[in-house]
Amino acid sequence: MKKIINQTDDIIEEMLRGLSASYPGLVHRIEDSRVIAKNENKKQVALVSGGGSGHEPSHAGFVGDGMLSAAVAGDVFTSPTPDQIQIAMQEADQGEGVLLIVKNYTGDNLNFEMAQEMAEMDDIQSKIVVVDDDIAVEDSEFTAGKRGVAGTVLVHKILGNAARSGASLDELKQLGDDVVKKIKTIGLALHAATVPEVGKPGFELAEDEIEYGVGIHGEAGYRREKLQPSKDLAKELVSKILSDYDKQPQKMGVLVNGMGGTPLMEQFIFMNDVLNLLKEQNIEVTFHKVGNYMTSLDMKGVSLTLIDLEDETIKEALESEVTTISW
Amino acid sequence: MKKIINQTDDIIEEMLRGLSASYPGLVHRIEDSRVIAKNENKKQVALVSGGGSGHEPSHAGFVGDGMLSAAVAGDVFTSPTPDQIQIAMQEADQGEGVLLIVKNYTGDNLNFEMAQEMAEMDDIQSKIVVVDDDIAVEDSEFTAGKRGVAGTVLVHKILGNAARSGASLDELKQLGDDVVKKIKTIGLALHAATVPEVGKPGFELAEDEIEYGVGIHGEAGYRREKLQPSKDLAKELVSKILSDYDKQPQKMGVLVNGMGGTPLMEQFIFMNDVLNLLKEQNIEVTFHKVGNYMTSLDMKGVSLTLIDLEDETIKEALESEVTTISW
C-alpha cells in the first residue's frame, strides 16, 4: 500500500488538523472532537451531516454559510459515534433545532438516531433526512434498501439554502424527503479503493474490467464487464437512471463525481457523453457540476447523479452563493 | 490502461466540450479552437495562459474574473500551437495588451513567443512572464533551467488580481517577474501517470518506492527511496525549499497540490505535517490551499509550493474574490 500517511491510527486526527488549519477563516474544529463547524452561526435551523471518513471533501468541505453548520467524521468507512454527533448538534444548534442529513447505511442510521435521543435530553429538537440516492442495487453490504452516495451533496446544498432562508425544522424535513426522491445516482469503478487499515484493494478487477454499481465503500455492484468507451459507460448509467423515474423529467441537473483517483480530464469527457445522451432525450440540463465531491479514498471511477429540476426553486437553491471549502 | 475515454485522438476535443458545456455561465469555448475564454471581458490588460493538457484544472479552471482571460490547451503534455495561442490573444485583448503566463518548458517558450510575434501583426501588445518555480532539478527532459509547475496557479491569481485592479502591461510584467522569485515548489511521486497515447505508466517505481522531484510530465526527479511516513516526506520538501531562499521569509503561503490520483485525505495529512514543520521554524503561514490544482493525469503524489508573503499586498491578492471553476 502506498499512501501519504503516518500511523494508520492517526489518519483522521491528522486529516482534521490539516483541514481545519487550512481554512481558519471559514471553519474550526471542536476541540478533542471529530467535528468541523462553521465559524459564523446565524439564527436558523442548523444542518448537521457526517459519516465515515474517506469520502473527502464530504462532509467537512460543505460546512459553511448556505450549506452545513457542522460535519462529523467517523473512522474510515465507519459511522461517527453518537457522542460525536451529539457534540456537532450541541455546537450547531441555535435554538431553532437541528436537521440531520444521513446517508442510508445501517450504522449511520443507528448512530444518528441515538444522537438524536441524546440531544433531546439537551432540549435540542431534531429531525433526520435519510438520503438513499444510489439506485444501483437494493440492499447491500451495510445497507437495508438503497445506499446514500454523491446525491447527498446536492441535498446539503438545497436544504442549506432553505435553512439560511428561514425554513423551519418541519419544512426542512419535508423538503428534504421530497428532494431525495428527485435524485438518483449510479457509480462505476475501474479500480477499488484501499482502506489504510486493510492495506490492499477492497476487491479485484481484471486489467480490462470494470464494475457497474459499486458503492462508495467498495460494496458490490450489479455487473462486471470489459471496459467500454466512455460513451457506452455513460449510456448504461443514463438509461438506467432515467428509466427509474416514473415520469422522465424535462429539466434536470447533472453531477459527475470523481471517486478520488480519477483525473478531471476523464470526468469532463464522461460529462460530455452524458450531456449528448440527455440532449438526444430532449432533456434540458439546467445545472451542471463536475469534480470530486463524494469520493471513496483512491478508488478510480465516477458516479453519475441526475436530479429532477422541473421545480425551478430547486435549481435556484443549487445555484445560490455559498461559502464553503469545496462546493 | 484503464481510462474513461473514447478515442485517444478525441480526448482534448471532448474534454473541452464537457468543460465548456458544464460552466456556460462562466466561460465559453472559441469555436473550432482549443481556447476557453471568460464570458465577461472588462477593460483591462488580458491574461492568457495555457500549456499541454493533462494538468486539469489547469489552466481552463482558472479562467474568470480576477484570474485568466483565456486559457489554451495543447495535446496531452504538449505545448499548444502558436495559432491557437494567437486565437486566445485575439479573443482576450481589450486594447490594453496581453500578458502571457508561461510555464518554463522549451516548447511552450517557443510557441508562446511565436504567438507573440503573430499577435504583434494584429497590433496586440504583449509580454511574457515565465514561471520556473520547480527547484527540484536544474535542466530537465523538456526544460532549460527550472520547470514551471503548481506555483503557476498562484501567479495566475496574483497577476489576475492586479490586472483587474488596473495594472498596466509593464506593471504586470514587473510584478510577475518579482512574484515568480518568491515561489518555490518540489513534487514527489508514488506512482507515474499514464499518457493515453502511450498506454502505460511513464516510469516504474517499486511497490515501496517513491521519487522526489518528479516533474508534472513524469520527468526524472532527484532521488528515489523507500516510501517514508508523511512527516518525513514533508521534512524533505520543506527543508529543501526553505534552504533555497536567500533569506528565510517570516510569513509564507502554502499550497499542497494533488497530482490527480491522490485523495484529499492524504493531502490534508501532508499539509498538517508541513504546517508543523513551518511552525517549528517560527514561520507564520498566512495563506493555505489544498487540492488538485496542477495535476499530472492520474499520477499519485503531491507537490509542495511555498510563497514568500512578507509583502502583505501579495497575500491580499491571493485572498481576493474570484469567479472561476476551480480556484
Interface residues (C-beta under 8 A of the other chain):
Chain A: K2 K3 I4 I5 N6 Q7 I11 E14 M15 L16 R17 G18 L19 A21 S22 Y23 P24 S53 G54 E56 P57 G61 L190 H191 E207 D208 I210 L227 P229 S230 K231 L233 G260 G261 T262 P263 L264 M265 E266 Q267 F268 I269 F270 M271 N272 D273 L275 H288 K289 V290 N292 T295 L297 D298 K300 V302
Chain B: K2 K3 I4 I5 N6 Q7 I11 E14 M15 L16 R17 G18 L19 A21 S22 Y23 P24 S53 G54 E56 P57 G61 L190 H191 E207 D208 I210 L227 P229 S230 K231 L233 G260 G261 T262 P263 L264 M265 E266 Q267 F268 I269 F270 M271 N272 D273 L275 H288 K289 V290 N292 T295 L297 D298 K300 V302
